[in-house]
Amino acid sequence: MILEEVMQELKGLGKERTKKIYMGNGAHEPLFGVATGEMKPIFRKIKHNQPLADQLYATGNYDAMYFAGIIAEPKAMTEADFERWIDSAYFYMISDYVVAVTLSETDIAQEVSDKWIASGEELKMSAGWSCYCWLLGNRKDSEFSEEKIAGMLELVKNTIHDAPERTKYSMNNFLYTVAISYKPLHDKAVEIAKEVGPVEVGQDTKKSKHINAAVNIEKFLGRGQVGFKRKYVRC
């Protein structure tokens, strides 16, 4: 299938209600409002196709950008490709659920994520922390440096309350993910999550709320599944 054909299929799957939900979360025009599950039949016809993924991502259409992540071939992408993708990611559903997910299937995932976390740019930081969540929740514990992850936990403890808004969510998720998916530092992650406590997000809006990794960790521990790993990152 060529770009125009895919765009027509996506357009035909769009729903106004879904579009409004996406826009409420930060998406903007152009977009069709396609539920992610509705994209599976198109994927089955195309499979993975990096050139087409790049074309779709470059449209700036949210649904096309999301579908690009589904058909991407991560190991065919370079660091420059990921920099191009993150630079075009204008809200968290792209940075954290398209770019970070795709990056997590590469051999350069930690290297690139480290640079993004240190960038000081909200969505890059968010994508970097999110990528580590995808990695830790999927790969063997032996693939990570315990010292490095411990240092990242300390960084979260010391900076999360002053971090950019979207980055707070990803840092909070990192605490949770280490606690449930990375056994060597389970106890440390639980301890730090308790020290961090509730984190306020949305201070600049009337709907300010608090997120709390410690509460979510406690809920998960009740299921007795410490060390949980996903079989796949992308569905």
C-alpha positions as a Python dict, from the first residue, in 0.01 Angstrom:
ca = {
    (1, 'M'): (0, 0, 0),
    (2, 'I'): (113, 354, -70),
    (3, 'L'): (78, 657, 157),
    (4, 'E'): (-240, 791, -4),
    (5, 'E'): (-414, 453, 26),
    (6, 'V'): (-327, 420, 395),
    (7, 'M'): (-445, 773, 467),
    (8, 'Q'): (-777, 700, 295),
    (9, 'E'): (-823, 382, 500),
    (10, 'L'): (-743, 565, 822),
    (11, 'K'): (-984, 843, 731),
    (12, 'G'): (-1259, 590, 675),
    (13, 'L'): (-1204, 449, 1024),
    (14, 'G'): (-1221, 785, 1198),
    (15, 'K'): (-1491, 857, 1455),
    (16, 'E'): (-1584, 1204, 1577),
    (17, 'R'): (-1618, 1084, 1937),
    (18, 'T'): (-1268, 932, 1934),
    (19, 'K'): (-1133, 1246, 1772),
    (20, 'K'): (-1273, 1459, 2056),
    (21, 'I'): (-1114, 1228, 2313),
    (22, 'Y'): (-774, 1256, 2147),
    (23, 'M'): (-804, 1634, 2121),
    (24, 'G'): (-896, 1648, 2488),
    (25, 'N'): (-564, 1479, 2561),
    (26, 'G'): (-361, 1721, 2352),
    (27, 'A'): (-392, 1611, 1989),
    (28, 'H'): (-471, 1874, 1729),
    (29, 'E'): (-565, 1884, 1363),
    (30, 'P'): (-500, 1707, 1138),
    (31, 'L'): (-640, 1383, 1278),
    (32, 'F'): (-926, 1144, 1200),
    (33, 'G'): (-998, 988, 1540),
    (34, 'V'): (-912, 623, 1476),
    (35, 'A'): (-926, 381, 1768),
    (36, 'T'): (-594, 197, 1786),
    (37, 'G'): (-759, -143, 1771),
    (38, 'E'): (-920, -48, 1441),
    (39, 'M'): (-572, -16, 1284),
    (40, 'K'): (-492, -388, 1314),
    (41, 'P'): (-650, -495, 981),
    (42, 'I'): (-439, -236, 797),
    (43, 'F'): (-128, -359, 978),
    (44, 'R'): (-200, -717, 874),
    (45, 'K'): (-196, -605, 511),
    (46, 'I'): (120, -396, 539),
    (47, 'K'): (324, -561, 816),
    (48, 'H'): (639, -364, 898),
    (49, 'N'): (751, -103, 647),
    (50, 'Q'): (996, 166, 759),
    (51, 'P'): (987, 388, 446),
    (52, 'L'): (607, 403, 467),
    (53, 'A'): (627, 460, 844),
    (54, 'D'): (848, 765, 785),
    (55, 'Q'): (607, 901, 526),
    (56, 'L'): (310, 855, 758),
    (57, 'Y'): (488, 1014, 1052),
    (58, 'A'): (586, 1315, 840),
    (59, 'T'): (221, 1396, 763),
    (60, 'G'): (172, 1540, 1112),
    (61, 'N'): (-166, 1364, 1126),
    (62, 'Y'): (-194, 1210, 1472),
    (63, 'D'): (-355, 885, 1353),
    (64, 'A'): (-94, 845, 1080),
    (65, 'M'): (186, 915, 1328),
    (66, 'Y'): (50, 652, 1566),
    (67, 'F'): (16, 398, 1286),
    (68, 'A'): (373, 478, 1181),
    (69, 'G'): (484, 345, 1519),
    (70, 'I'): (291, 23, 1460),
    (71, 'I'): (453, -54, 1123),
    (72, 'A'): (798, 89, 1200),
    (73, 'E'): (1111, -125, 1184),
    (74, 'P'): (1296, 7, 1493),
    (75, 'K'): (1629, -157, 1421),
    (76, 'A'): (1634, 6, 1078),
    (77, 'M'): (1617, 348, 1244),
    (78, 'T'): (1921, 554, 1339),
    (79, 'E'): (1964, 797, 1625),
    (80, 'A'): (1909, 1078, 1375),
    (81, 'D'): (1577, 920, 1276),
    (82, 'F'): (1465, 912, 1638),
    (83, 'E'): (1573, 1273, 1687),
    (84, 'R'): (1362, 1367, 1387),
    (85, 'W'): (1064, 1177, 1527),
    (86, 'I'): (1090, 1323, 1876),
    (87, 'D'): (1126, 1675, 1735),
    (88, 'S'): (788, 1629, 1564),
    (89, 'A'): (620, 1475, 1869),
    (90, 'Y'): (398, 1760, 1985),
    (91, 'F'): (224, 1590, 2280),
    (92, 'Y'): (277, 1299, 2515),
    (93, 'M'): (73, 1036, 2330),
    (94, 'I'): (325, 1063, 2048),
    (95, 'S'): (642, 1111, 2253),
    (96, 'D'): (567, 837, 2508),
    (97, 'Y'): (352, 589, 2317),
    (98, 'V'): (494, 613, 1965),
    (99, 'V'): (852, 739, 1979),
    (100, 'A'): (952, 589, 2315),
    (101, 'V'): (788, 255, 2238),
    (102, 'T'): (961, 232, 1899),
    (103, 'L'): (1296, 332, 2051),
    (104, 'S'): (1264, 65, 2319),
    (105, 'E'): (1300, -209, 2057),
    (106, 'T'): (1646, -90, 1950),
    (107, 'D'): (2002, -148, 2069),
    (108, 'I'): (2052, 229, 2114),
    (109, 'A'): (1750, 275, 2342),
    (110, 'Q'): (1939, 351, 2664),
    (111, 'E'): (2195, 573, 2495),
    (112, 'V'): (1933, 790, 2325),
    (113, 'S'): (1705, 795, 2630),
    (114, 'D'): (1990, 913, 2851),
    (115, 'K'): (2045, 1212, 2621),
    (116, 'W'): (1676, 1296, 2619),
    (117, 'I'): (1646, 1275, 2997),
    (118, 'A'): (1937, 1518, 3029),
    (119, 'S'): (1801, 1754, 2761),
    (120, 'G'): (1584, 1972, 2984),
    (121, 'E'): (1310, 1957, 2718),
    (122, 'E'): (976, 1838, 2858),
    (123, 'L'): (866, 1587, 2594),
    (124, 'K'): (1216, 1459, 2528),
    (125, 'M'): (1261, 1400, 2900),
    (126, 'S'): (922, 1234, 2918),
    (127, 'A'): (1005, 1007, 2624),
    (128, 'G'): (1341, 915, 2779),
    (129, 'W'): (1191, 813, 3112),
    (130, 'S'): (904, 637, 2934),
    (131, 'C'): (1145, 441, 2718),
    (132, 'Y'): (1315, 307, 3031),
    (133, 'C'): (972, 200, 3156),
    (134, 'W'): (911, 4, 2836),
    (135, 'L'): (1261, -144, 2856),
    (136, 'L'): (1245, -247, 3221),
    (137, 'G'): (902, -395, 3173),
    (138, 'N'): (1016, -615, 2885),
    (139, 'R'): (1388, -697, 2900),
    (140, 'K'): (1581, -920, 3139),
    (141, 'D'): (1714, -754, 3454),
    (142, 'S'): (2065, -857, 3352),
    (143, 'E'): (2054, -614, 3059),
    (144, 'F'): (2067, -315, 3295),
    (145, 'S'): (2333, -167, 3521),
    (146, 'E'): (2204, -180, 3876),
    (147, 'E'): (2425, 116, 3966),
    (148, 'K'): (2283, 320, 3679),
    (149, 'I'): (1920, 244, 3761),
    (150, 'A'): (1988, 324, 4127),
    (151, 'G'): (2129, 660, 4022),
    (152, 'M'): (1819, 727, 3815),
    (153, 'L'): (1600, 653, 4117),
    (154, 'E'): (1796, 910, 4314),
    (155, 'L'): (1753, 1160, 4032),
    (156, 'V'): (1377, 1109, 4042),
    (157, 'K'): (1373, 1154, 4419),
    (158, 'N'): (1567, 1480, 4399),
    (159, 'T'): (1402, 1642, 4095),
    (160, 'I'): (1051, 1508, 4028),
    (161, 'H'): (865, 1777, 4221),
    (162, 'D'): (1029, 2051, 4012),
    (163, 'A'): (1029, 1866, 3678),
    (164, 'P'): (822, 1977, 3375),
    (165, 'E'): (459, 1867, 3399),
    (166, 'R'): (455, 1576, 3153),
    (167, 'T'): (796, 1458, 3271),
    (168, 'K'): (654, 1416, 3622),
    (169, 'Y'): (417, 1149, 3494),
    (170, 'S'): (697, 955, 3327),
    (171, 'M'): (927, 982, 3628),
    (172, 'N'): (644, 864, 3850),
    (173, 'N'): (591, 569, 3613),
    (174, 'F'): (962, 495, 3630),
    (175, 'L'): (944, 456, 4009),
    (176, 'Y'): (649, 223, 3969),
    (177, 'T'): (813, 20, 3690),
    (178, 'V'): (1140, -32, 3877),
    (179, 'A'): (946, -147, 4182),
    (180, 'I'): (741, -404, 3994),
    (181, 'S'): (966, -510, 3705),
    (182, 'Y'): (1330, -477, 3819),
    (183, 'K'): (1387, -711, 4110),
    (184, 'P'): (1740, -598, 4208),
    (185, 'L'): (1610, -254, 4313),
    (186, 'H'): (1256, -337, 4419),
    (187, 'D'): (1312, -237, 4782),
    (188, 'K'): (1493, 84, 4692),
    (189, 'A'): (1220, 188, 4447),
    (190, 'V'): (951, 125, 4708),
    (191, 'E'): (1143, 328, 4964),
    (192, 'I'): (1202, 621, 4730),
    (193, 'A'): (840, 619, 4610),
    (194, 'K'): (734, 661, 4973),
    (195, 'E'): (986, 944, 5021),
    (196, 'V'): (865, 1121, 4709),
    (197, 'G'): (501, 1092, 4813),
    (198, 'P'): (223, 1264, 4617),
    (199, 'V'): (341, 1470, 4319),
    (200, 'E'): (124, 1761, 4210),
    (201, 'V'): (58, 1790, 3838),
    (202, 'G'): (-138, 2051, 3650),
    (203, 'Q'): (-57, 2334, 3892),
    (204, 'D'): (-130, 2589, 3621),
    (205, 'T'): (-487, 2466, 3572),
    (206, 'K'): (-800, 2450, 3783),
    (207, 'K'): (-785, 2069, 3765),
    (208, 'S'): (-462, 2022, 3957),
    (209, 'K'): (-422, 1668, 4093),
    (210, 'H'): (-167, 1444, 4259),
    (211, 'I'): (-3, 1125, 4133),
    (212, 'N'): (153, 882, 4375),
    (213, 'A'): (375, 592, 4269),
    (214, 'A'): (377, 447, 4621),
    (215, 'V'): (-1, 398, 4617),
    (216, 'N'): (7, 226, 4278),
    (217, 'I'): (297, 5, 4386),
    (218, 'E'): (104, -108, 4693),
    (219, 'K'): (-193, -202, 4477),
    (220, 'F'): (28, -407, 4249),
    (221, 'L'): (211, -581, 4532),
    (222, 'G'): (-118, -720, 4650),
    (223, 'R'): (-121, -933, 4334),
    (224, 'G'): (217, -1089, 4416),
    (225, 'Q'): (368, -1029, 4072),
    (226, 'V'): (701, -860, 4144),
    (227, 'G'): (931, -912, 3849),
    (228, 'F'): (648, -877, 3595),
    (229, 'K'): (768, -858, 3234),
    (230, 'R'): (568, -798, 2917),
    (231, 'K'): (627, -1045, 2636),
    (232, 'Y'): (599, -767, 2378),
    (233, 'V'): (622, -389, 2388),
    (234, 'R'): (429, -317, 2071),
    (235, 'C'): (97, -496, 2034),
}
